[in-house]
């Protein structure tokens, strides 16, 4: 009898638990993401989306999703895919929460996914190689070989244009990037491709032969794609987040971090730089590597500084008397124990040690800002950079952020401002250009070295915490 009562009580308890559980409100998708602590994001490996840079994971889309994850209090799990159709299929099927892959908002895509507010505008551009004849119209493209990304907004646009230009014909590449197609144009494997204007701006630094024939679209929006579901809690959170950072200026800051220095780069100097990489760099590359390793620096950064200073000319002398590959002053050379500034070994070694000394002075700063402020100090002096940081903080900016400090550096040439500082007048506009040039020289050199180095395909699923920035 007792066993029967106990059994009945157990059944009643189980039934009540089932009923209570069934009646309990189900958590929405946003709550589920927060509970799991993980935001699943699809992306592509490209300069305009996500890549591994000198200071770790970076890229416009990477920065954006990391900021959103931090806002939610979760980590990001990146799934890297090269094929656009795979990305679109996976996000349509709900295999990830967000596709942050440089996706253009199009009418066709909006049938299957929904887009968050746009974060950037681009234009589709026809790209050709200088010297091979500029196509003057869409009709002229029929005279050459045109290839674009499969399932891309570029392919969609060409289909629209084909109604009015029936002779228009093209091939579609499945597992390639825009940058790879642009490289094929440069190598004369294909005659033309179509790329977004942000891709073209980045690639022109590496390939000065790249030219834009004409635009084939008006400005188009780039945005995150998300699954179409009845539960729109996560989608609404993304909408509110993107709108908020657009309104408070954080979005502009993110984009400036990746594109600002590119806009100011002098593309005309790239052919000379590439010739010097081939002709001059081999003479000094071993010394750059040895000195950089001794000072725990990236040798490509040391080499980029040296190129900005002297174009790798060991006998270079400036009007102010600085000399050598690393252009050390007499005072700095003496402090470093460099006896002969025009000796390339002494100069490179001394310059690397000086960079490390300056780098150590900014030890409390985050990367990559720590590096950019170090480079500015190499050019204009540590004291003047500290003055610019002080002016930045005084005006409500962030003295640890290069984007804020570089706005104040030019003020050091104005009496109204430099009279307030400890170290006084400086040609503050010079370190801004100096840092931006070195960033581009570094990017080009890294691209050149990576292209010459065999790489193994890595695991496409990578997890990063929201504190990785």
BELUR-V632946 format. One line per field, one symbol per residue. ss: DSSP state (~ for helix, > for strand, _ for the rest). phi: phi as a letter, one per 40 degrees, with the letter a starting at -180 (. if undefined). A space follows every 50 residues. Layout:
ss->???
phi->???
This chain:
ss->_~~~~~~~~~~~~~~~~~~~~~~_____~~~~~~~~_>>>>>>_>>___> >>>__>>>_~~~~~~~~~~~~~__>>>>>>___~~~~~~~~~_____>>_ ___>____~~~_>>>____>>>_>>>>>>_________~~~~~__>>>>_ __~~~~~~~~~~________>>>____~~~~~~~~~_____>>>>>~~~~ ~~~______>>>>>>____>>>__>>>_____~~~~~~~~~~~~~~~__~ ~~~~~~~~~~~~~___~~~~~~~~~~~~~_~~~~~~~~~~~~~~____~~ ~~~~~~~~~~______>_____>____>_~~~~~~~_______~~~~~~~ ~~~~~~~~~~~_______~~~~~~~~~~~~_~~~~~~~~~~~~~______ _~~~~~~~~~~~~_~~~~_________~~~~~~~~~~~~~~~~~~~~~~~ ~~________>>>>_____
phi->.cccccccccccccccccccccccccccccccccccgabcbcabcaccba acccbhdahdccdcccccccccgbbbbcbcbccccccccccccgcacabb bgcccbcccccbbbbcdcbabbbcbcbbcdgbgcccacdccccbcbbbcc gcccccccccccccbcccaabbccbbbdcccccccccgcbcaabaccccc ccccccbcccbccacbaccbcbacbbccbccbccccccccccccccccgc cccccccbbdccccccccccdccccccccbddcbcccdccccccbfbccc cccccccccbfgbcbcbcdcgcbgdcfccdccccccgccbcccccccccc ccccdcdcdccbccccccddcccccccccbhccccccccccccccgcbcc bdccccccdccccbddbcccccbgcacccccccdccccdcccdccccccc ccbcbbccccbbbbccccc
